[in-house]
Amino acid sequence: MNEKVINNLNKEYPNWYKKIRRMIVNLYRPILHGKTDSKWNQHLMFYIMMVLFLTSLVLLECDVKYHYLPFLSGWLVIPITWIYLKIFPQTWSEMYEYEKMIFRQIWKLPSKWTPKN
């Protein structure tokens, strides 16, 4: 593991900013966080995009000039949030315990490992 990853893990943000970052991260998490194999256990972004698609469809049927804007706005949010999370990944304090466990497994770290400050 390199120093850049550890520095990213140790970053501290204000609590209000952490709440916003958690909402962004949760857009790409299954609703039930892997606790079930249900077909409804999809990412929140999937449901948002479906609602935006159906809204665009209804606007198209109502012959609204800019019917494509709801769906297009969803398609713009996706790369913006992906790029944001790539540049500013989750910090250790923002992760849930199961996320920390997965992080340790990915990097092949001991089960009690924490980033050094």
Buried (B, 14 or more C-beta within 10 A) or exposed (E): EEEEEEEBBBEEBEEEEBEEBBEBBBBBBBBEEEEEEEEEEBBBBBEBBEEBEEBBEEBEEEEEEEBEBBBEEBEEBBEEBEEEBEEEBBBBEBBEEEBBEEBBEEEEBEEEEEBEE
